[in-house]
Amino acid sequence: MSTQAIYSDLVKVMRSVGHVGKGDFNSHQKFNFRGIDGVLNAVGPAFREHGVIVYPSIVSAEYDEVTTSGGKKSTSCKVIVDYIFASSTDGSNLTTRVAAESWDTGDKAMPKAMSVAFRTALIQALSLPTDEPDPDSFTYVREEQEERFKHVAGQVERASTVEELRELWPKASPETQKRITDKVAQLQEPKANGAA
């Protein structure tokens, strides 16, 4: 039984790359991420050095018209793509399947979905870690939430309109939400009695 070179080639690529940091920033939703360019800049040289070729095969693509939260018409594209990792040494290959989705207000929904799919395939197939600490190494304390709930409860007691109470609802604890419900009923009661 002969050994397929693709497996040892991919291990060499993994050793060469190490990690890929979250060097891109989404200013709309305020988070860091690993973009396709950052991932390709990290893995491309290693693929060339170790003779690995990657190519896609689209399994399916679906388009849909969607509306953004701002009311803009957009195109949604959902793809399922097989990425074939092939060894230039013996032609052996390994396939990984990924799903991806993107939205675009112009004609870029498919290219964006393919970029997400390719990035996902590379990150998963090569087990590419980030350069960030493990999130499990942190302990989070809920004291801040309790303080926020107390602050909101005080604002509820001082609120004098239904609109103010509606704004506080999503920030309130379940107990304070019950108090908001009661207070809204009290504020609306004079209107109900006046209408009778």
ROTIFI-280193 format. One record per residue: residue number from 1; x, y, z of N, C-alpha, C, O in turn. Coordinates in Angstrom, 2 decimals, decimal comma. Example, Ala and Ser with C-alpha at 12.3 -4.5 7.8 and 13.67 -1.06 7.14 Angstrom:
<pts>
> num|n.X|n.Y|n.Z|ca.X|ca.Y|ca.Z|c.X|c.Y|c.Z|o.X|o.Y|o.Z
> 1|13,19|-5,69|7,80|12,30|-4,50|7,80|13,20|-3,30|7,80|14,24|-3,32|8,46
> 2|12,85|-2,25|7,08|13,67|-1,06|7,14|12,90|0,03|7,87|13,41|1,14|8,04
</pts>
This chain:
<pts>
> num|n.X|n.Y|n.Z|ca.X|ca.Y|ca.Z|c.X|c.Y|c.Z|o.X|o.Y|o.Z
> 1|0,86|-1,18|0,00|0,00|0,00|0,00|0,89|1,24|0,00|1,75|1,39|0,87
> 2|0,69|2,12|-0,98|1,52|3,32|-1,06|0,91|4,46|-0,25|-0,31|4,54|-0,09
> 3|1,77|5,31|0,24|1,33|6,47|1,00|1,00|7,59|0,04|1,75|7,85|-0,91
> 4|-0,11|8,27|0,28|-0,48|9,40|-0,55|0,25|10,64|-0,03|0,20|10,94|1,16
> 5|0,91|11,35|-0,90|1,74|12,49|-0,53|0,95|13,67|0,02|1,49|14,48|0,77
> 6|-0,33|13,78|-0,35|-1,08|14,96|0,08|-1,12|15,10|1,60|-1,09|16,21|2,12
> 7|-1,18|13,98|2,30|-1,26|14,05|3,76|0,02|14,63|4,36|-0,04|15,52|5,21
> 8|1,16|14,13|3,94|2,42|14,67|4,47|2,67|16,09|3,96|3,25|16,90|4,68
> 9|2,22|16,39|2,75|2,37|17,76|2,22|1,56|18,75|3,06|2,05|19,84|3,37
> 10|0,33|18,39|3,42|-0,50|19,28|4,24|0,08|19,47|5,63|0,00|20,56|6,20
> 11|0,67|18,42|6,19|1,33|18,56|7,50|2,49|19,55|7,39|2,69|20,36|8,29
> 12|3,24|19,49|6,31|4,35|20,43|6,10|3,82|21,86|5,99|4,40|22,78|6,55
> 13|2,71|22,04|5,27|2,09|23,36|5,15|1,68|23,86|6,54|1,94|25,01|6,89
> 14|1,04|23,00|7,32|0,58|23,39|8,66|1,76|23,82|9,53|1,66|24,80|10,27
> 15|2,87|23,10|9,45|4,06|23,45|10,22|4,63|24,79|9,76|5,10|25,58|10,58
> 16|4,59|25,04|8,47|5,14|26,28|7,92|4,32|27,51|8,30|4,88|28,58|8,53
> 17|3,01|27,35|8,37|2,14|28,51|8,58|2,03|28,88|10,06|2,15|30,05|10,40
> 18|1,83|27,93|10,92|1,67|28,24|12,34|0,30|28,79|12,66|-0,63|28,02|12,90
> 19|0,15|30,11|12,65|-1,13|30,72|12,97|-1,42|31,87|12,02|-0,54|32,36|11,32
> 20|-2,69|32,29|12,01|-3,10|33,47|11,23|-3,91|34,35|12,17|-4,97|33,94|12,66
> 21|-3,41|35,55|12,42|-4,08|36,47|13,34|-5,30|37,12|12,72|-5,49|37,11|11,50
> 22|-6,12|37,68|13,58|-7,30|38,43|13,14|-6,87|39,86|12,84|-7,04|40,75|13,67
> 23|-6,33|40,06|11,65|-5,75|41,35|11,28|-6,71|42,31|10,61|-6,35|43,46|10,36
> 24|-7,94|41,88|10,31|-8,92|42,75|9,67|-9,97|43,16|10,70|-10,18|42,48|11,70
> 25|-10,63|44,31|10,43|-11,62|44,85|11,38|-12,90|45,19|10,64|-12,87|45,88|9,63
> 26|-14,03|44,70|11,15|-15,34|45,03|10,61|-15,82|46,27|11,37|-16,24|46,17|12,52
> 27|-15,77|47,43|10,72|-16,12|48,68|11,39|-17,62|48,82|11,61|-18,05|49,56|12,50
> 28|-18,43|48,12|10,81|-19,88|48,20|10,97|-20,35|47,46|12,22|-21,15|47,98|13,00
> 29|-19,84|46,24|12,41|-20,27|45,42|13,56|-19,22|45,37|14,67|-19,44|44,72|15,69
> 30|-18,10|46,04|14,47|-17,07|46,22|15,50|-16,45|44,91|16,00|-16,54|44,60|17,19
> 31|-15,83|44,16|15,10|-15,10|42,97|15,52|-13,91|42,72|14,60|-13,91|43,14|13,44
> 32|-12,90|42,04|15,13|-11,73|41,65|14,34|-12,00|40,29|13,70|-12,72|39,46|14,26
> 33|-11,41|40,09|12,54|-11,60|38,80|11,87|-10,40|38,50|10,97|-9,58|39,37|10,70
> 34|-10,33|37,25|10,52|-9,30|36,84|9,57|-9,90|36,89|8,17|-10,73|36,05|7,82
> 35|-9,50|37,84|7,37|-10,00|37,97|6,01|-9,31|36,99|5,07|-8,29|36,40|5,41
> 36|-9,89|36,84|3,90|-9,33|35,90|2,92|-7,92|36,30|2,53|-7,07|35,43|2,35
> 37|-7,64|37,60|2,39|-6,29|38,03|2,00|-5,27|37,67|3,07|-4,17|37,21|2,74
> 38|-5,61|37,87|4,32|-4,69|37,51|5,41|-4,39|36,02|5,44|-3,25|35,61|5,65
> 39|-5,43|35,21|5,23|-5,25|33,76|5,24|-4,42|33,33|4,03|-3,50|32,52|4,16
> 40|-4,74|33,87|2,84|-3,98|33,50|1,64|-2,53|33,97|1,72|-1,63|33,26|1,26
> 41|-2,30|35,15|2,28|-0,92|35,62|2,44|-0,11|34,70|3,34|1,10|34,56|3,18
> 42|-0,79|34,09|4,30|-0,10|33,17|5,22|0,13|31,79|4,61|1,20|31,22|4,76
> 43|-0,89|31,25|3,92|-0,78|29,87|3,44|-0,24|29,75|2,02|0,32|28,71|1,67
> 44|-0,39|30,80|1,20|0,05|30,73|-0,19|1,51|30,34|-0,35|1,81|29,42|-1,11
> 45|2,45|31,02|0,34|3,85|30,64|0,20|4,12|29,20|0,64|4,94|28,51|0,03
> 46|3,43|28,75|1,69|3,63|27,37|2,16|3,10|26,36|1,14|3,72|25,32|0,92
> 47|1,96|26,66|0,51|1,45|25,78|-0,54|2,45|25,67|-1,69|2,72|24,57|-2,17
> 48|2,99|26,80|-2,11|3,95|26,78|-3,22|5,22|26,02|-2,84|5,76|25,25|-3,64
> 49|5,68|26,26|-1,62|6,91|25,60|-1,16|6,76|24,08|-1,11|7,69|23,35|-1,44
> 50|5,58|23,62|-0,69|5,39|22,18|-0,47|4,58|21,51|-1,59|4,19|20,35|-1,45
> 51|4,34|22,23|-2,68|3,70|21,63|-3,86|2,25|21,24|-3,68|1,82|20,20|-4,17
> 52|1,49|22,07|-2,96|0,06|21,78|-2,78|-0,75|22,76|-3,62|-0,52|23,97|-3,60
> 53|-1,70|22,21|-4,35|-2,59|23,00|-5,20|-3,99|22,86|-4,63|-4,40|21,77|-4,22
> 54|-4,73|23,97|-4,59|-6,11|23,94|-4,08|-7,02|24,50|-5,16|-6,75|25,54|-5,74
> 55|-8,13|23,78|-5,42|-9,08|24,29|-6,40|-10,49|23,94|-5,95|-10,71|22,92|-5,29
> 56|-11,47|24,81|-6,32|-12,85|24,61|-5,89|-13,68|23,81|-6,88|-13,37|23,74|-8,07
> 57|-14,74|23,23|-6,36|-15,77|22,61|-7,18|-17,10|22,95|-6,51|-17,39|22,46|-5,42
> 58|-17,90|23,78|-7,16|-19,16|24,23|-6,56|-20,17|23,09|-6,59|-20,46|22,53|-7,64
> 59|-20,69|22,76|-5,42|-21,71|21,72|-5,29|-23,09|22,34|-5,52|-23,91|21,78|-6,23
> 60|-23,33|23,51|-4,90|-24,59|24,20|-5,11|-24,42|25,69|-4,81|-23,54|26,10|-4,06
> 61|-25,29|26,48|-5,43|-25,34|27,93|-5,20|-26,81|28,35|-5,26|-27,52|28,01|-6,21
> 62|-27,24|29,09|-4,26|-28,62|29,58|-4,21|-28,61|31,09|-4,02|-27,84|31,62|-3,21
> 63|-29,46|31,77|-4,77|-29,59|33,21|-4,64|-30,97|33,54|-4,09|-31,94|32,83|-4,34
> 64|-31,02|34,63|-3,34|-32,29|35,09|-2,80|-32,23|36,60|-2,67|-31,16|37,17|-2,42
> 65|-33,35|37,26|-2,86|-33,40|38,70|-2,64|-33,76|38,94|-1,18|-34,73|38,37|-0,67
> 66|-32,99|39,78|-0,51|-33,20|40,07|0,90|-33,18|41,58|1,10|-32,78|42,33|0,22
> 67|-33,63|42,01|2,27|-33,63|43,43|2,62|-32,81|43,60|3,88|-33,00|42,89|4,87
> 68|-31,88|44,56|3,85|-31,05|44,82|5,03|-31,86|45,51|6,11|-32,99|45,94|5,86
> 69|-31,30|45,62|7,31|-32,00|46,30|8,40|-32,23|47,76|8,06|-33,13|48,39|8,62
> 70|-31,42|48,33|7,15|-31,60|49,71|6,71|-32,58|49,86|5,57|-32,79|50,96|5,07
> 71|-33,20|48,74|5,14|-34,20|48,80|4,09|-33,67|48,68|2,68|-34,43|48,83|1,72
> 72|-32,38|48,40|2,52|-31,78|48,28|1,19|-31,98|46,88|0,63|-31,84|45,89|1,35
> 73|-32,30|46,80|-0,65|-32,42|45,50|-1,32|-31,02|44,93|-1,53|-30,11|45,64|-1,95
> 74|-30,86|43,66|-1,24|-29,57|42,98|-1,41|-29,80|41,60|-2,00|-30,92|41,09|-2,04
> 75|-28,71|41,03|-2,47|-28,74|39,65|-2,95|-28,01|38,79|-1,94|-26,90|39,11|-1,52
> 76|-28,65|37,69|-1,56|-28,02|36,71|-0,69|-27,56|35,55|-1,57|-28,28|35,10|-2,45
> 77|-26,36|35,09|-1,30|-25,85|33,93|-2,03|-25,36|32,90|-1,02|-24,52|33,19|-0,17
> 78|-25,89|31,69|-1,12|-25,47|30,58|-0,27|-24,81|29,54|-1,16|-25,37|29,12|-2,18
> 79|-23,61|29,13|-0,78|-22,89|28,14|-1,58|-22,46|26,95|-0,73|-22,23|27,07|0,47
> 80|-22,36|25,83|-1,38|-21,69|24,66|-0,82|-20,59|24,34|-1,82|-20,85|24,15|-3,01
> 81|-19,36|24,29|-1,32|-18,20|24,14|-2,20|-17,29|23,03|-1,69|-17,01|22,95|-0,50
> 82|-16,85|22,20|-2,59|-15,79|21,24|-2,29|-14,46|21,90|-2,66|-14,32|22,41|-3,77
> 83|-13,51|21,89|-1,75|-12,15|22,34|-2,06|-11,26|21,12|-2,10|-11,20|20,35|-1,14
> 84|-10,57|20,96|-3,21|-9,69|19,80|-3,42|-8,25|20,25|-3,19|-7,76|21,14|-3,89
> 85|-7,60|19,63|-2,23|-6,18|19,88|-1,95|-5,42|18,76|-2,65|-5,60|17,58|-2,32
> 86|-4,58|19,11|-3,62|-3,87|18,10|-4,41|-2,36|18,25|-4,27|-1,84|19,36|-4,17
> 87|-1,68|17,12|-4,25|-0,22|17,09|-4,16|0,37|17,10|-5,57|-0,04|16,32|-6,43
> 88|1,34|18,00|-5,79|2,00|18,02|-7,09|3,01|16,87|-7,22|3,52|16,61|-8,31
> 89|3,28|16,20|-6,12|4,23|15,08|-6,13|3,65|13,85|-6,80|4,27|13,28|-7,70
> 90|2,44|13,44|-6,36|1,87|12,20|-6,90|0,41|12,34|-7,35|-0,21|11,35|-7,75
> 91|-0,14|13,56|-7,29|-1,51|13,77|-7,73|-2,56|13,37|-6,72|-3,76|13,54|-6,96
> 92|-2,13|12,82|-5,57|-3,12|12,44|-4,56|-3,85|13,69|-4,08|-3,31|14,80|-4,13
> 93|-5,09|13,50|-3,62|-5,85|14,67|-3,19|-6,76|14,36|-2,02|-7,03|13,20|-1,69
> 94|-7,21|15,43|-1,40|-8,09|15,37|-0,24|-9,15|16,44|-0,45|-8,82|17,57|-0,81
> 95|-10,41|16,09|-0,24|-11,50|17,04|-0,46|-12,13|17,44|0,87|-12,35|16,60|1,75
> 96|-12,41|18,72|1,00|-13,14|19,22|2,17|-14,33|20,01|1,66|-14,21|20,76|0,68
> 97|-15,48|19,87|2,30|-16,71|20,55|1,88|-17,07|21,61|2,91|-17,05|21,36|4,11
> 98|-17,40|22,80|2,40|-17,81|23,89|3,29|-19,05|24,58|2,73|-19,33|24,52|1,54
> 99|-19,77|25,24|3,63|-20,93|26,06|3,25|-20,60|27,50|3,62|-19,91|27,75|4,60
> 100|-21,11|28,43|2,83|-20,87|29,84|3,11|-22,03|30,66|2,57|-22,79|30,21|1,72
> 101|-22,15|31,88|3,09|-23,22|32,78|2,67|-22,70|34,20|2,69|-21,84|34,55|3,50
> 102|-23,21|35,01|1,79|-22,89|36,44|1,81|-24,07|37,23|1,26|-24,93|36,70|0,56
> 103|-24,07|38,52|1,59|-25,05|39,45|1,06|-24,29|40,56|0,36|-23,18|40,91|0,77
> 104|-24,88|41,11|-0,70|-24,27|42,24|-1,37|-25,36|43,04|-2,08|-26,30|42,47|-2,64
> 105|-25,22|44,37|-2,05|-26,21|45,23|-2,70|-25,94|45,36|-4,20|-26,77|45,87|-4,94
> 106|-24,78|44,90|-4,65|-24,44|44,94|-6,08|-24,38|43,55|-6,66|-25,27|42,72|-6,45
> 107|-23,31|43,30|-7,40|-23,17|42,02|-8,11|-22,07|41,15|-7,51|-21,51|40,30|-8,21
> 108|-21,75|41,34|-6,25|-20,61|40,63|-5,64|-21,00|39,56|-4,62|-20,15|39,09|-3,88
> 109|-22,27|39,16|-4,57|-22,69|38,17|-3,58|-21,97|36,84|-3,76|-21,52|36,24|-2,78
> 110|-21,86|36,35|-5,00|-21,19|35,08|-5,25|-19,69|35,16|-4,94|-19,19|34,30|-4,23
> 111|-18,95|36,17|-5,44|-17,53|36,23|-5,10|-17,29|36,33|-3,59|-16,33|35,74|-3,07
> 112|-18,15|37,07|-2,90|-17,99|37,17|-1,44|-18,24|35,81|-0,78|-17,50|35,42|0,12
> 113|-19,29|35,10|-1,22|-19,58|33,78|-0,64|-18,43|32,81|-0,90|-18,07|32,02|-0,03
> 114|-17,86|32,88|-2,11|-16,73|32,00|-2,43|-15,50|32,35|-1,58|-14,76|31,45|-1,17
> 115|-15,28|33,63|-1,32|-14,17|34,03|-0,46|-14,35|33,50|0,96|-13,41|33,00|1,57
> 116|-15,58|33,61|1,47|-15,86|33,08|2,81|-15,67|31,57|2,82|-15,10|31,02|3,77
> 117|-16,14|30,90|1,79|-16,00|29,44|1,71|-14,53|29,03|1,68|-14,12|28,11|2,39
> 118|-13,73|29,71|0,86|-12,32|29,37|0,73|-11,59|29,61|2,05|-10,81|28,77|2,50
> 119|-11,85|30,77|2,65|-11,22|31,08|3,95|-11,59|30,01|4,98|-10,73|29,54|5,72
> 120|-12,86|29,64|5,03|-13,32|28,64|5,99|-12,65|27,29|5,72|-12,21|26,62|6,66
> 121|-12,56|26,91|4,46|-11,91|25,63|4,11|-10,46|25,62|4,56|-9,98|24,63|5,13
> 122|-9,75|26,71|4,30|-8,33|26,77|4,67|-8,15|26,74|6,19|-7,29|26,02|6,70
> 123|-8,96|27,53|6,89|-8,85|27,57|8,36|-9,14|26,20|8,96|-8,43|25,75|9,86
> 124|-10,17|25,54|8,46|-10,56|24,25|9,03|-9,63|23,12|8,60|-9,21|22,31|9,43
> 125|-9,32|23,05|7,31|-8,48|21,95|6,82|-7,07|22,00|7,40|-6,46|20,97|7,65
> 126|-6,56|23,21|7,60|-5,20|23,36|8,11|-5,17|23,61|9,62|-4,10|23,81|10,20
> 127|-6,34|23,59|10,25|-6,45|23,82|11,71|-5,66|25,07|12,12|-4,84|25,02|13,04
> 128|-5,93|26,18|11,43|-5,17|27,41|11,66|-5,67|28,14|12,90|-6,79|28,66|12,90
> 129|-4,86|28,20|13,94|-5,27|28,96|15,12|-5,06|30,46|14,89|-4,35|30,86|13,97
> 130|-5,68|31,26|15,74|-5,39|32,69|15,73|-4,18|32,91|16,62|-3,65|31,97|17,22
> 131|-3,74|34,15|16,71|-2,64|34,47|17,61|-3,15|35,03|18,93|-2,40|35,66|19,68
> 132|-4,44|34,81|19,21|-5,06|35,33|20,42|-5,05|34,29|21,53|-4,98|33,09|21,26
> 133|-5,13|34,75|22,78|-5,20|33,79|23,88|-6,50|32,98|23,82|-7,51|33,45|23,28
> 134|-6,46|31,80|24,36|-7,64|30,94|24,42|-8,71|31,62|25,26|-8,44|32,03|26,38
> 135|-9,95|31,76|24,73|-11,00|32,42|25,50|-11,30|31,71|26,82|-11,79|32,33|27,76
> 136|-11,01|30,41|26,90|-11,25|29,68|28,15|-10,23|30,04|29,23|-10,38|29,62|30,38
> 137|-9,20|30,81|28,87|-8,21|31,20|29,88|-8,68|32,40|30,70|-7,99|32,82|31,63
> 138|-9,85|32,95|30,37|-10,38|34,10|31,09|-11,58|33,68|31,93|-12,32|32,77|31,57
> 139|-11,75|34,35|33,04|-12,92|34,16|33,89|-13,69|35,47|33,91|-13,12|36,53|34,15
> 140|-14,98|35,39|33,65|-15,80|36,59|33,62|-16,69|36,62|34,86|-17,24|35,60|35,27
> 141|-16,81|37,79|35,43|-17,60|37,97|36,64|-18,88|38,70|36,26|-18,86|39,66|35,49
> 142|-19,99|38,25|36,80|-21,28|38,82|36,46|-21,65|40,03|37,30|-22,76|40,55|37,19
> 143|-20,73|40,51|38,14|-21,03|41,65|38,99|-21,43|42,87|38,16|-22,32|43,62|38,57
> 144|-20,79|43,07|37,01|-21,11|44,21|36,17|-22,58|44,17|35,74|-23,26|45,20|35,71
> 145|-23,06|42,98|35,40|-24,45|42,83|34,98|-25,39|43,17|36,14|-26,40|43,84|35,95
> 146|-25,05|42,70|37,33|-25,90|42,99|38,50|-25,95|44,49|38,77|-27,01|45,03|39,07
> 147|-24,80|45,15|38,66|-24,76|46,60|38,85|-25,60|47,31|37,80|-26,33|48,25|38,11
> 148|-25,52|46,85|36,56|-26,31|47,44|35,48|-27,80|47,26|35,75|-28,59|48,18|35,56
> 149|-28,18|46,05|36,21|-29,59|45,80|36,53|-30,08|46,73|37,64|-31,20|47,24|37,58
> 150|-29,24|46,96|38,66|-29,62|47,88|39,75|-29,80|49,29|39,21|-30,74|49,99|39,58
> 151|-28,88|49,71|38,35|-28,95|51,05|37,76|-30,24|51,20|36,95|-30,92|52,22|37,05
> 152|-30,58|50,19|36,14|-31,79|50,23|35,33|-33,03|50,25|36,23|-33,99|50,96|35,94
> 153|-33,01|49,48|37,30|-34,14|49,47|38,23|-34,39|50,87|38,80|-35,54|51,29|38,94
> 154|-33,32|51,58|39,12|-33,45|52,96|39,60|-34,04|53,87|38,53|-34,87|54,73|38,83
> 155|-33,62|53,68|37,29|-34,15|54,48|36,19|-35,64|54,20|35,98|-36,41|55,10|35,64
> 156|-36,05|52,94|36,18|-37,46|52,57|36,04|-38,29|53,31|37,08|-39,37|53,82|36,77
> 157|-37,80|53,38|38,31|-38,55|54,06|39,37|-38,69|55,55|39,08|-39,70|56,16|39,44
> 158|-37,69|56,15|38,42|-37,73|57,58|38,11|-38,48|57,89|36,81|-38,85|59,04|36,57
> 159|-38,71|56,87|35,98|-39,35|57,09|34,69|-40,79|57,57|34,87|-41,50|57,10|35,76
> 160|-41,19|58,50|34,01|-42,54|59,04|34,14|-43,39|58,88|32,88|-44,54|59,31|32,84
> 161|-42,81|58,27|31,84|-43,57|58,06|30,61|-43,43|56,62|30,13|-42,47|55,92|30,47
> 162|-44,39|56,19|29,35|-44,37|54,85|28,77|-43,17|54,71|27,83|-42,55|53,64|27,77
> 163|-42,84|55,77|27,09|-41,71|55,73|26,16|-40,41|55,46|26,91|-39,59|54,66|26,47
> 164|-40,22|56,14|28,04|-38,99|55,91|28,83|-38,91|54,46|29,29|-37,85|53,84|29,25
> 165|-40,04|53,92|29,71|-40,07|52,53|30,19|-39,80|51,55|29,06|-39,12|50,54|29,26
> 166|-40,32|51,83|27,88|-40,06|50,95|26,73|-38,57|50,92|26,39|-38,04|49,87|26,03
> 167|-37,90|52,05|26,49|-36,46|52,10|26,22|-35,66|51,30|27,25|-34,61|50,76|26,92
> 168|-36,16|51,23|28,47|-35,44|50,52|29,53|-35,68|49,01|29,50|-34,89|48,25|30,05
> 169|-36,76|48,57|28,87|-37,15|47,15|28,87|-36,02|46,20|28,46|-35,75|45,25|29,20
> 170|-35,33|46,41|27,33|-34,31|45,44|26,93|-33,10|45,38|27,87|-32,37|44,39|27,87
> 171|-32,89|46,43|28,65|-31,74|46,49|29,56|-32,06|45,93|30,94|-31,17|45,74|31,77
> 172|-33,35|45,65|31,19|-33,79|45,30|32,54|-33,72|43,80|32,82|-33,79|42,97|31,91
> 173|-33,58|43,48|34,10|-33,65|42,08|34,55|-35,10|41,62|34,44|-35,99|42,46|34,34
> 174|-35,35|40,31|34,47|-36,73|39,83|34,42|-37,60|40,41|35,54|-38,78|40,71|35,32
> 175|-37,05|40,57|36,73|-37,81|41,15|37,84|-38,19|42,60|37,55|-39,31|43,03|37,79
> 176|-37,22|43,35|37,02|-37,47|44,76|36,71|-38,42|44,87|35,52|-39,19|45,83|35,46
> 177|-38,38|43,93|34,58|-39,32|43,95|33,46|-40,76|43,80|33,97|-41,68|44,41|33,43
> 178|-40,95|42,99|35,02|-42,28|42,87|35,62|-42,70|44,20|36,22|-43,86|44,61|36,09
> 179|-41,77|44,87|36,87|-42,05|46,19|37,45|-42,40|47,19|36,33|-43,29|48,02|36,50
> 180|-41,70|47,11|35,20|-41,99|47,98|34,06|-43,41|47,74|33,57|-44,15|48,68|33,31
> 181|-43,79|46,46|33,44|-45,14|46,11|33,00|-46,19|46,72|33,93|-47,17|47,30|33,47
> 182|-45,97|46,58|35,25|-46,90|47,14|36,23|-46,96|48,67|36,12|-48,04|49,25|36,18
> 183|-45,80|49,30|35,96|-45,76|50,76|35,92|-46,41|51,29|34,64|-47,07|52,33|34,67
> 184|-46,22|50,57|33,52|-46,88|50,97|32,27|-48,39|50,91|32,46|-49,12|51,81|32,03
> 185|-48,86|49,85|33,10|-50,30|49,70|33,36|-50,80|50,86|34,23|-51,88|51,40|33,97
> 186|-50,03|51,26|35,25|-50,41|52,38|36,12|-50,46|53,69|35,33|-51,38|54,49|35,51
> 187|-49,47|53,90|34,47|-49,45|55,13|33,68|-50,60|55,19|32,67|-51,11|56,27|32,37
> 188|-51,00|54,04|32,15|-52,06|54,01|31,17|-53,44|53,98|31,82|-54,44|54,25|31,16
> 189|-53,51|53,66|33,11|-54,78|53,56|33,84|-55,59|54,85|33,80|-56,78|54,80|33,51
> 190|-54,98|56,03|34,08|-55,79|57,26|34,04|-56,40|57,50|32,65|-57,52|58,00|32,54
> 191|-55,66|57,14|31,61|-56,18|57,30|30,24|-57,38|56,39|30,04|-58,40|56,80|29,47
> 192|-57,27|55,14|30,53|-58,37|54,18|30,38|-59,60|54,65|31,14|-60,72|54,57|30,63
> 193|-59,40|55,16|32,39|-60,54|55,65|33,19|-61,16|56,89|32,58|-62,37|57,08|32,63
> 194|-60,32|57,75|32,00|-60,82|58,98|31,38|-61,61|58,68|30,13|-62,51|59,44|29,77
> 195|-61,29|57,59|29,46|-61,97|57,23|28,22|-63,32|56,58|28,51|-64,17|56,52|27,63
> 196|-63,53|56,08|29,76|-64,76|55,34|30,07|-65,95|56,23|30,24|-67,05|55,74|30,51
</pts>
